[in-house]
Amino acid sequence: MGYRLAVGFIATIGLATISVSYVVYRRRQKSRGKKLSNNPKWKQVGTVMEISMYPLQSGAPLIIPNAKCDSFGISTRGLRDRCLVLLNAQDEAAFSGTYPSMLAISTEIEDECSLVVRAPGKEPLSLNLSRIAEGKPIKEKQRNGFTMRLIECDEIHHEWFSIVILQRTRGLKLFIVLEPNIQPDIWGDDKSDFNPIMVMNNKSVSDLNQRLVLTPKVHHLQFRGNLLLECNDNVKPYDEDTWSWLKIGDTAKACVLQYRGPCLRCISPNVDIKTCKHSPHFEPLKTLKSYRLVHNSKEPTMGAYYNINREGFIKHNDPVYAIVASK
C-alpha cells in the first residue's frame, strides 16, 4: 500500500492527506470579512520574507523556499506542517514550553514524504512516513470529547525521541498525525500547533526588540510563525491585527487567506531557539504583556492566524496584498 498523498494510502483510509489539519479549522468562524467581495480593493503591504514549517510539533523550524497552501495549511514535498507529534503516557502532547530541548531537534526533507531528524550528540534518524504508515491501523486518542486520528511509529522512533528529550529510553511515543478533531486549548499551550497559518509582520518583531532594552533581542522564529512578511514603509507594527484578507502572489490563482483570529502567546516564545533555554527574565512575554494585551487580559497578541480561503502556491519574495478590516 503506497503513501501517495492524493490517491494511495490516504485515499484508502478516506483522508485528504497526512496533516495537522484540525476539524475545527473547517468550522468557519464568524471572523471579520466573512465573504470576499466581487471587486476587492487590495493594497500591497509587502512581500514574503520567509516561509517556515515545523514537521515535528514543537521541534525546530524548517525554512523552505516555497509551499503549497490548502485548507489544511502548508506543505512541501508531501510533508505537512506539524505532521508528527510526540505523546506521553497520558496522551499529552510534548511541547517546547515544557521541554525546551525539543527546539534542538531539527528536520531536513530527504525525499517525497521522507525526512531526516537530527539532535545534538545523537545519530540522525530517517523517517519515511509512507513506509512507517503502511499496514498500520489508525489509532484514535480521545481527549475531552475530541478525537485525534494517528498512526503510531515504531519502537526505534519512540526510543530515539525519549532519549533526546527525557534522557531515558521510554516515556514518549511518536505519531503521524492524520485528521484530529481537537481544540487549541486542550493539548498543551503551544497554540500555533492548532491553526492553519500564522502570519507575522517583520516590523512587529522589530518594535518588540526595540522595547527589550535590558535583555537579549528575540528571533522571530521563537514565535513559531509560518509566514514572515517584509512590510512596506506605509505598514506599521502590528498592522496584521487589522488585515481581514491576504492575497499572496500576482497570478489569477494567487493564494487567498482569511483572518481567523489573533495569536495569543503562551510561554513558548520565552525559550531561546539558539540556546534552547528559558529566559531568566521571562522575556519576551513580560514585555509583550506590558503593551499587547489587546485581545485577552492575560495573554498578549503577537501575529495572526489565517484560514486558507483559496488554495495555491506561495514562494519567497511573493508580493502580499491585504484588505484592511472596516472599523
Contacts in CASP RR format, 6 or more apart in sequence:
PFRMAT RR
TARGET T0000
AUTHOR 0000-0000-0000
METHOD contacts of the structure
MODEL  1
MGYRLAVGFIATIGLATISVSYVVYRRRQKSRGKKLSNNPKWKQVGTVME
ISMYPLQSGAPLIIPNAKCDSFGISTRGLRDRCLVLLNAQDEAAFSGTYP
SMLAISTEIEDECSLVVRAPGKEPLSLNLSRIAEGKPIKEKQRNGFTMRL
IECDEIHHEWFSIVILQRTRGLKLFIVLEPNIQPDIWGDDKSDFNPIMVM
NNKSVSDLNQRLVLTPKVHHLQFRGNLLLECNDNVKPYDEDTWSWLKIGD
TAKACVLQYRGPCLRCISPNVDIKTCKHSPHFEPLKTLKSYRLVHNSKEP
TMGAYYNINREGFIKHNDPVYAIVASK
1 8 0 8 1.000
1 9 0 8 1.000
1 12 0 8 1.000
1 134 0 8 1.000
1 135 0 8 1.000
2 8 0 8 1.000
2 9 0 8 1.000
2 130 0 8 1.000
2 134 0 8 1.000
3 9 0 8 1.000
3 10 0 8 1.000
3 113 0 8 1.000
3 129 0 8 1.000
3 130 0 8 1.000
3 131 0 8 1.000
3 133 0 8 1.000
3 134 0 8 1.000
4 10 0 8 1.000
4 130 0 8 1.000
5 17 0 8 1.000
5 18 0 8 1.000
5 78 0 8 1.000
5 113 0 8 1.000
6 17 0 8 1.000
9 130 0 8 1.000
9 133 0 8 1.000
9 134 0 8 1.000
10 16 0 8 1.000
10 17 0 8 1.000
10 18 0 8 1.000
13 138 0 8 1.000
13 178 0 8 1.000
15 149 0 8 1.000
15 178 0 8 1.000
15 179 0 8 1.000
16 72 0 8 1.000
16 179 0 8 1.000
17 72 0 8 1.000
17 75 0 8 1.000
17 78 0 8 1.000
17 80 0 8 1.000
18 78 0 8 1.000
18 79 0 8 1.000
18 80 0 8 1.000
18 83 0 8 1.000
18 113 0 8 1.000
18 129 0 8 1.000
18 133 0 8 1.000
18 176 0 8 1.000
18 177 0 8 1.000
18 178 0 8 1.000
19 72 0 8 1.000
19 73 0 8 1.000
19 75 0 8 1.000
19 80 0 8 1.000
19 81 0 8 1.000
19 83 0 8 1.000
19 177 0 8 1.000
19 178 0 8 1.000
19 179 0 8 1.000
20 57 0 8 1.000
20 72 0 8 1.000
20 80 0 8 1.000
20 81 0 8 1.000
20 82 0 8 1.000
20 83 0 8 1.000
20 85 0 8 1.000
20 177 0 8 1.000
20 180 0 8 1.000
20 193 0 8 1.000
20 194 0 8 1.000
21 71 0 8 1.000
21 72 0 8 1.000
21 73 0 8 1.000
21 80 0 8 1.000
21 179 0 8 1.000
21 180 0 8 1.000
21 196 0 8 1.000
22 180 0 8 1.000
22 181 0 8 1.000
22 182 0 8 1.000
22 183 0 8 1.000
22 194 0 8 1.000
23 179 0 8 1.000
23 180 0 8 1.000
23 181 0 8 1.000
23 182 0 8 1.000
24 181 0 8 1.000
24 182 0 8 1.000
24 183 0 8 1.000
24 184 0 8 1.000
24 194 0 8 1.000
25 71 0 8 1.000
25 72 0 8 1.000
25 195 0 8 1.000
25 196 0 8 1.000
25 307 0 8 1.000
26 71 0 8 1.000
28 307 0 8 1.000
29 260 0 8 1.000
29 261 0 8 1.000
31 244 0 8 1.000
31 258 0 8 1.000
31 259 0 8 1.000
31 260 0 8 1.000
31 261 0 8 1.000
31 307 0 8 1.000
32 244 0 8 1.000
32 259 0 8 1.000
32 325 0 8 1.000
33 244 0 8 1.000
33 245 0 8 1.000
33 258 0 8 1.000
33 259 0 8 1.000
33 323 0 8 1.000
33 325 0 8 1.000
36 245 0 8 1.000
36 256 0 8 1.000
36 258 0 8 1.000
36 309 0 8 1.000
36 323 0 8 1.000
40 245 0 8 1.000
40 323 0 8 1.000
41 323 0 8 1.000
42 247 0 8 1.000
42 321 0 8 1.000
42 322 0 8 1.000
42 323 0 8 1.000
43 321 0 8 1.000
43 322 0 8 1.000
43 323 0 8 1.000
43 324 0 8 1.000
44 232 0 8 1.000
44 319 0 8 1.000
44 320 0 8 1.000
44 321 0 8 1.000
44 322 0 8 1.000
45 229 0 8 1.000
45 231 0 8 1.000
45 232 0 8 1.000
45 235 0 8 1.000
45 239 0 8 1.000
45 243 0 8 1.000
45 320 0 8 1.000
45 321 0 8 1.000
45 322 0 8 1.000
46 229 0 8 1.000
46 230 0 8 1.000
46 231 0 8 1.000
46 232 0 8 1.000
46 235 0 8 1.000
46 319 0 8 1.000
46 320 0 8 1.000
47 229 0 8 1.000
47 230 0 8 1.000
47 317 0 8 1.000
47 318 0 8 1.000
47 319 0 8 1.000
47 320 0 8 1.000
48 227 0 8 1.000
48 228 0 8 1.000
48 229 0 8 1.000
48 230 0 8 1.000
48 248 0 8 1.000
48 314 0 8 1.000
48 315 0 8 1.000
48 316 0 8 1.000
48 317 0 8 1.000
48 318 0 8 1.000
48 320 0 8 1.000
49 202 0 8 1.000
49 228 0 8 1.000
49 229 0 8 1.000
49 230 0 8 1.000
49 316 0 8 1.000
50 63 0 8 1.000
50 220 0 8 1.000
50 227 0 8 1.000
50 228 0 8 1.000
50 316 0 8 1.000
51 63 0 8 1.000
51 64 0 8 1.000
51 65 0 8 1.000
51 66 0 8 1.000
51 67 0 8 1.000
51 74 0 8 1.000
51 226 0 8 1.000
51 227 0 8 1.000
51 314 0 8 1.000
51 315 0 8 1.000
51 316 0 8 1.000
52 61 0 8 1.000
52 62 0 8 1.000
52 63 0 8 1.000
52 64 0 8 1.000
52 221 0 8 1.000
52 224 0 8 1.000
52 225 0 8 1.000
52 226 0 8 1.000
52 227 0 8 1.000
52 228 0 8 1.000
53 61 0 8 1.000
53 62 0 8 1.000
53 64 0 8 1.000
53 67 0 8 1.000
53 74 0 8 1.000
53 75 0 8 1.000
53 76 0 8 1.000
53 79 0 8 1.000
53 80 0 8 1.000
53 81 0 8 1.000
53 82 0 8 1.000
53 226 0 8 1.000
54 60 0 8 1.000
54 61 0 8 1.000
54 62 0 8 1.000
54 81 0 8 1.000
54 82 0 8 1.000
54 193 0 8 1.000
54 224 0 8 1.000
55 62 0 8 1.000
55 79 0 8 1.000
55 80 0 8 1.000
55 81 0 8 1.000
55 82 0 8 1.000
55 83 0 8 1.000
55 84 0 8 1.000
55 107 0 8 1.000
55 115 0 8 1.000
56 82 0 8 1.000
56 84 0 8 1.000
56 85 0 8 1.000
56 86 0 8 1.000
56 102 0 8 1.000
56 105 0 8 1.000
56 107 0 8 1.000
56 117 0 8 1.000
57 82 0 8 1.000
57 84 0 8 1.000
57 85 0 8 1.000
57 86 0 8 1.000
57 93 0 8 1.000
57 95 0 8 1.000
57 177 0 8 1.000
57 190 0 8 1.000
57 193 0 8 1.000
58 86 0 8 1.000
58 93 0 8 1.000
58 94 0 8 1.000
58 95 0 8 1.000
58 96 0 8 1.000
58 97 0 8 1.000
58 99 0 8 1.000
58 102 0 8 1.000
58 103 0 8 1.000
58 190 0 8 1.000
58 193 0 8 1.000
58 268 0 8 1.000
59 96 0 8 1.000
59 102 0 8 1.000
59 103 0 8 1.000
59 105 0 8 1.000
59 106 0 8 1.000
59 107 0 8 1.000
60 103 0 8 1.000
60 104 0 8 1.000
60 105 0 8 1.000
60 106 0 8 1.000
60 107 0 8 1.000
60 273 0 8 1.000
61 221 0 8 1.000
61 224 0 8 1.000
61 225 0 8 1.000
61 273 0 8 1.000
62 106 0 8 1.000
62 107 0 8 1.000
62 108 0 8 1.000
62 109 0 8 1.000
64 76 0 8 1.000
65 315 0 8 1.000
65 316 0 8 1.000
66 76 0 8 1.000
66 313 0 8 1.000
66 314 0 8 1.000
66 315 0 8 1.000
66 316 0 8 1.000
67 74 0 8 1.000
67 75 0 8 1.000
67 76 0 8 1.000
67 313 0 8 1.000
67 314 0 8 1.000
67 315 0 8 1.000
68 74 0 8 1.000
68 75 0 8 1.000
68 76 0 8 1.000
68 311 0 8 1.000
68 312 0 8 1.000
68 313 0 8 1.000
69 197 0 8 1.000
69 248 0 8 1.000
69 255 0 8 1.000
69 257 0 8 1.000
69 308 0 8 1.000
69 311 0 8 1.000
69 312 0 8 1.000
69 313 0 8 1.000
69 314 0 8 1.000
70 308 0 8 1.000
70 311 0 8 1.000
70 312 0 8 1.000
71 196 0 8 1.000
71 307 0 8 1.000
71 308 0 8 1.000
71 311 0 8 1.000
72 80 0 8 1.000
72 196 0 8 1.000
73 80 0 8 1.000
73 81 0 8 1.000
73 196 0 8 1.000
73 197 0 8 1.000
73 308 0 8 1.000
74 80 0 8 1.000
74 81 0 8 1.000
74 196 0 8 1.000
74 197 0 8 1.000
74 226 0 8 1.000
74 314 0 8 1.000
75 81 0 8 1.000
76 109 0 8 1.000
77 109 0 8 1.000
77 111 0 8 1.000
77 112 0 8 1.000
77 113 0 8 1.000
78 112 0 8 1.000
78 113 0 8 1.000
79 109 0 8 1.000
79 113 0 8 1.000
79 115 0 8 1.000
79 129 0 8 1.000
81 226 0 8 1.000
82 177 0 8 1.000
82 193 0 8 1.000
83 129 0 8 1.000
83 176 0 8 1.000
83 177 0 8 1.000
84 127 0 8 1.000
84 174 0 8 1.000
84 175 0 8 1.000
84 176 0 8 1.000
84 177 0 8 1.000
85 93 0 8 1.000
85 150 0 8 1.000
85 174 0 8 1.000
85 175 0 8 1.000
85 177 0 8 1.000
86 93 0 8 1.000
86 94 0 8 1.000
86 102 0 8 1.000
86 161 0 8 1.000
86 165 0 8 1.000
86 172 0 8 1.000
86 173 0 8 1.000
86 174 0 8 1.000
86 175 0 8 1.000
87 93 0 8 1.000
87 94 0 8 1.000
87 141 0 8 1.000
87 172 0 8 1.000
87 173 0 8 1.000
87 175 0 8 1.000
88 94 0 8 1.000
88 171 0 8 1.000
88 172 0 8 1.000
88 173 0 8 1.000
89 171 0 8 1.000
91 141 0 8 1.000
91 143 0 8 1.000
92 187 0 8 1.000
92 188 0 8 1.000
93 187 0 8 1.000
93 188 0 8 1.000
93 193 0 8 1.000
94 102 0 8 1.000
94 165 0 8 1.000
94 172 0 8 1.000
95 102 0 8 1.000
95 188 0 8 1.000
95 189 0 8 1.000
95 190 0 8 1.000
95 193 0 8 1.000
95 268 0 8 1.000
96 102 0 8 1.000
96 103 0 8 1.000
96 190 0 8 1.000
96 268 0 8 1.000
96 271 0 8 1.000
97 189 0 8 1.000
97 190 0 8 1.000
97 266 0 8 1.000
97 267 0 8 1.000
97 268 0 8 1.000
97 270 0 8 1.000
97 271 0 8 1.000
97 278 0 8 1.000
99 165 0 8 1.000
99 166 0 8 1.000
100 271 0 8 1.000
100 276 0 8 1.000
100 277 0 8 1.000
100 278 0 8 1.000
101 164 0 8 1.000
101 165 0 8 1.000
101 276 0 8 1.000
102 165 0 8 1.000
102 276 0 8 1.000
103 271 0 8 1.000
103 273 0 8 1.000
103 276 0 8 1.000
104 119 0 8 1.000
104 120 0 8 1.000
104 276 0 8 1.000
105 117 0 8 1.000
105 118 0 8 1.000
105 119 0 8 1.000
105 161 0 8 1.000
105 164 0 8 1.000
105 165 0 8 1.000
106 117 0 8 1.000
106 118 0 8 1.000
106 119 0 8 1.000
107 115 0 8 1.000
107 116 0 8 1.000
107 117 0 8 1.000
107 118 0 8 1.000
108 115 0 8 1.000
108 116 0 8 1.000
108 118 0 8 1.000
109 115 0 8 1.000
110 116 0 8 1.000
110 126 0 8 1.000
111 128 0 8 1.000
113 128 0 8 1.000
113 129 0 8 1.000
113 130 0 8 1.000
114 126 0 8 1.000
114 127 0 8 1.000
114 128 0 8 1.000
114 129 0 8 1.000
114 130 0 8 1.000
115 126 0 8 1.000
115 127 0 8 1.000
115 129 0 8 1.000
116 124 0 8 1.000
116 125 0 8 1.000
116 126 0 8 1.000
116 127 0 8 1.000
117 124 0 8 1.000
117 125 0 8 1.000
117 126 0 8 1.000
117 127 0 8 1.000
117 160 0 8 1.000
118 124 0 8 1.000
118 125 0 8 1.000
119 164 0 8 1.000
122 160 0 8 1.000
122 163 0 8 1.000
122 164 0 8 1.000
125 156 0 8 1.000
125 157 0 8 1.000
125 160 0 8 1.000
127 153 0 8 1.000
127 157 0 8 1.000
129 176 0 8 1.000
132 151 0 8 1.000
132 153 0 8 1.000
132 154 0 8 1.000
132 157 0 8 1.000
132 176 0 8 1.000
133 151 0 8 1.000
133 176 0 8 1.000
136 151 0 8 1.000
136 152 0 8 1.000
137 151 0 8 1.000
138 149 0 8 1.000
138 150 0 8 1.000
138 151 0 8 1.000
138 178 0 8 1.000
139 149 0 8 1.000
139 150 0 8 1.000
139 151 0 8 1.000
139 152 0 8 1.000
139 175 0 8 1.000
140 147 0 8 1.000
140 148 0 8 1.000
140 149 0 8 1.000
140 150 0 8 1.000
141 147 0 8 1.000
141 148 0 8 1.000
141 150 0 8 1.000
142 148 0 8 1.000
143 182 0 8 1.000
143 186 0 8 1.000
143 187 0 8 1.000
144 186 0 8 1.000
146 180 0 8 1.000
146 181 0 8 1.000
146 182 0 8 1.000
146 183 0 8 1.000
146 186 0 8 1.000
147 180 0 8 1.000
147 181 0 8 1.000
147 182 0 8 1.000
148 177 0 8 1.000
148 180 0 8 1.000
148 181 0 8 1.000
148 182 0 8 1.000
148 187 0 8 1.000
149 177 0 8 1.000
149 178 0 8 1.000
149 179 0 8 1.000
149 180 0 8 1.000
149 181 0 8 1.000
150 175 0 8 1.000
150 176 0 8 1.000
150 177 0 8 1.000
150 178 0 8 1.000
150 180 0 8 1.000
151 175 0 8 1.000
151 176 0 8 1.000
151 178 0 8 1.000
152 173 0 8 1.000
152 174 0 8 1.000
152 175 0 8 1.000
153 173 0 8 1.000
153 174 0 8 1.000
153 175 0 8 1.000
153 176 0 8 1.000
157 174 0 8 1.000
158 170 0 8 1.000
158 171 0 8 1.000
158 172 0 8 1.000
158 173 0 8 1.000
158 174 0 8 1.000
159 169 0 8 1.000
159 170 0 8 1.000
161 172 0 8 1.000
161 174 0 8 1.000
162 168 0 8 1.000
162 169 0 8 1.000
162 170 0 8 1.000
162 171 0 8 1.000
162 172 0 8 1.000
163 169 0 8 1.000
165 172 0 8 1.000
166 172 0 8 1.000
182 194 0 8 1.000
183 194 0 8 1.000
184 191 0 8 1.000
184 193 0 8 1.000
184 194 0 8 1.000
184 195 0 8 1.000
185 191 0 8 1.000
187 193 0 8 1.000
187 194 0 8 1.000
189 266 0 8 1.000
189 267 0 8 1.000
189 268 0 8 1.000
190 224 0 8 1.000
190 266 0 8 1.000
190 268 0 8 1.000
191 263 0 8 1.000
191 264 0 8 1.000
191 266 0 8 1.000
192 198 0 8 1.000
192 223 0 8 1.000
192 224 0 8 1.000
192 225 0 8 1.000
192 263 0 8 1.000
192 268 0 8 1.000
195 260 0 8 1.000
195 263 0 8 1.000
195 305 0 8 1.000
196 260 0 8 1.000
196 305 0 8 1.000
196 306 0 8 1.000
196 307 0 8 1.000
196 308 0 8 1.000
197 226 0 8 1.000
197 227 0 8 1.000
197 257 0 8 1.000
197 305 0 8 1.000
197 306 0 8 1.000
197 307 0 8 1.000
197 308 0 8 1.000
198 223 0 8 1.000
198 224 0 8 1.000
198 225 0 8 1.000
198 226 0 8 1.000
198 227 0 8 1.000
198 263 0 8 1.000
198 303 0 8 1.000
198 304 0 8 1.000
198 305 0 8 1.000
198 306 0 8 1.000
199 225 0 8 1.000
199 226 0 8 1.000
199 227 0 8 1.000
199 229 0 8 1.000
199 240 0 8 1.000
199 246 0 8 1.000
199 257 0 8 1.000
199 303 0 8 1.000
199 304 0 8 1.000
199 305 0 8 1.000
199 306 0 8 1.000
200 220 0 8 1.000
200 223 0 8 1.000
200 225 0 8 1.000
200 227 0 8 1.000
200 228 0 8 1.000
200 229 0 8 1.000
200 240 0 8 1.000
200 302 0 8 1.000
200 303 0 8 1.000
200 304 0 8 1.000
201 229 0 8 1.000
201 231 0 8 1.000
201 235 0 8 1.000
201 237 0 8 1.000
201 238 0 8 1.000
201 239 0 8 1.000
201 240 0 8 1.000
201 303 0 8 1.000
202 220 0 8 1.000
202 228 0 8 1.000
202 229 0 8 1.000
202 230 0 8 1.000
202 231 0 8 1.000
203 231 0 8 1.000
203 235 0 8 1.000
203 236 0 8 1.000
203 237 0 8 1.000
203 239 0 8 1.000
204 237 0 8 1.000
204 238 0 8 1.000
204 240 0 8 1.000
204 302 0 8 1.000
204 303 0 8 1.000
205 218 0 8 1.000
205 220 0 8 1.000
205 223 0 8 1.000
205 228 0 8 1.000
206 237 0 8 1.000
207 237 0 8 1.000
207 238 0 8 1.000
208 218 0 8 1.000
208 284 0 8 1.000
208 287 0 8 1.000
208 288 0 8 1.000
208 302 0 8 1.000
209 217 0 8 1.000
209 218 0 8 1.000
211 287 0 8 1.000
211 290 0 8 1.000
211 291 0 8 1.000
212 218 0 8 1.000
212 283 0 8 1.000
212 284 0 8 1.000
212 287 0 8 1.000
214 281 0 8 1.000
215 279 0 8 1.000
215 281 0 8 1.000
215 283 0 8 1.000
215 284 0 8 1.000
216 272 0 8 1.000
216 283 0 8 1.000
218 269 0 8 1.000
218 272 0 8 1.000
218 283 0 8 1.000
218 284 0 8 1.000
219 272 0 8 1.000
219 273 0 8 1.000
219 274 0 8 1.000
220 228 0 8 1.000
221 273 0 8 1.000
222 268 0 8 1.000
222 269 0 8 1.000
222 270 0 8 1.000
222 271 0 8 1.000
222 272 0 8 1.000
222 273 0 8 1.000
222 284 0 8 1.000
223 263 0 8 1.000
223 265 0 8 1.000
223 269 0 8 1.000
223 302 0 8 1.000
223 303 0 8 1.000
224 268 0 8 1.000
224 269 0 8 1.000
225 303 0 8 1.000
227 248 0 8 1.000
227 314 0 8 1.000
229 240 0 8 1.000
229 320 0 8 1.000
231 239 0 8 1.000
238 292 0 8 1.000
238 301 0 8 1.000
238 303 0 8 1.000
240 303 0 8 1.000
240 304 0 8 1.000
241 262 0 8 1.000
241 294 0 8 1.000
241 301 0 8 1.000
241 303 0 8 1.000
241 304 0 8 1.000
242 324 0 8 1.000
242 325 0 8 1.000
243 259 0 8 1.000
243 304 0 8 1.000
243 322 0 8 1.000
243 323 0 8 1.000
243 324 0 8 1.000
243 325 0 8 1.000
244 258 0 8 1.000
244 259 0 8 1.000
244 322 0 8 1.000
244 323 0 8 1.000
244 324 0 8 1.000
244 325 0 8 1.000
245 256 0 8 1.000
245 257 0 8 1.000
245 258 0 8 1.000
245 259 0 8 1.000
245 309 0 8 1.000
245 322 0 8 1.000
245 323 0 8 1.000
246 256 0 8 1.000
246 257 0 8 1.000
246 259 0 8 1.000
246 306 0 8 1.000
246 320 0 8 1.000
246 321 0 8 1.000
246 322 0 8 1.000
247 254 0 8 1.000
247 255 0 8 1.000
247 256 0 8 1.000
247 257 0 8 1.000
247 320 0 8 1.000
247 321 0 8 1.000
247 322 0 8 1.000
248 254 0 8 1.000
248 255 0 8 1.000
248 256 0 8 1.000
248 257 0 8 1.000
248 314 0 8 1.000
248 318 0 8 1.000
248 319 0 8 1.000
248 320 0 8 1.000
248 321 0 8 1.000
249 255 0 8 1.000
249 314 0 8 1.000
249 318 0 8 1.000
249 319 0 8 1.000
249 320 0 8 1.000
249 321 0 8 1.000
250 318 0 8 1.000
250 319 0 8 1.000
253 310 0 8 1.000
253 312 0 8 1.000
254 310 0 8 1.000
254 312 0 8 1.000
255 308 0 8 1.000
255 310 0 8 1.000
255 311 0 8 1.000
255 312 0 8 1.000
255 313 0 8 1.000
255 314 0 8 1.000
256 308 0 8 1.000
256 309 0 8 1.000
256 310 0 8 1.000
257 306 0 8 1.000
257 307 0 8 1.000
257 308 0 8 1.000
257 309 0 8 1.000
258 306 0 8 1.000
258 307 0 8 1.000
258 308 0 8 1.000
258 309 0 8 1.000
259 304 0 8 1.000
259 305 0 8 1.000
259 306 0 8 1.000
259 325 0 8 1.000
260 304 0 8 1.000
260 305 0 8 1.000
260 306 0 8 1.000
260 307 0 8 1.000
261 295 0 8 1.000
261 304 0 8 1.000
261 305 0 8 1.000
262 294 0 8 1.000
262 295 0 8 1.000
262 296 0 8 1.000
262 301 0 8 1.000
262 303 0 8 1.000
262 304 0 8 1.000
262 305 0 8 1.000
263 301 0 8 1.000
263 302 0 8 1.000
263 303 0 8 1.000
263 304 0 8 1.000
263 305 0 8 1.000
264 295 0 8 1.000
264 296 0 8 1.000
264 299 0 8 1.000
264 300 0 8 1.000
264 301 0 8 1.000
265 285 0 8 1.000
265 288 0 8 1.000
265 299 0 8 1.000
265 300 0 8 1.000
265 301 0 8 1.000
265 302 0 8 1.000
266 299 0 8 1.000
267 278 0 8 1.000
267 285 0 8 1.000
269 284 0 8 1.000
269 285 0 8 1.000
269 302 0 8 1.000
270 278 0 8 1.000
270 279 0 8 1.000
270 282 0 8 1.000
270 283 0 8 1.000
270 284 0 8 1.000
270 285 0 8 1.000
271 277 0 8 1.000
271 278 0 8 1.000
271 279 0 8 1.000
272 278 0 8 1.000
272 279 0 8 1.000
285 300 0 8 1.000
288 300 0 8 1.000
288 302 0 8 1.000
289 300 0 8 1.000
291 300 0 8 1.000
292 300 0 8 1.000
292 301 0 8 1.000
292 302 0 8 1.000
293 299 0 8 1.000
293 300 0 8 1.000
293 301 0 8 1.000
294 300 0 8 1.000
294 301 0 8 1.000
295 301 0 8 1.000
END
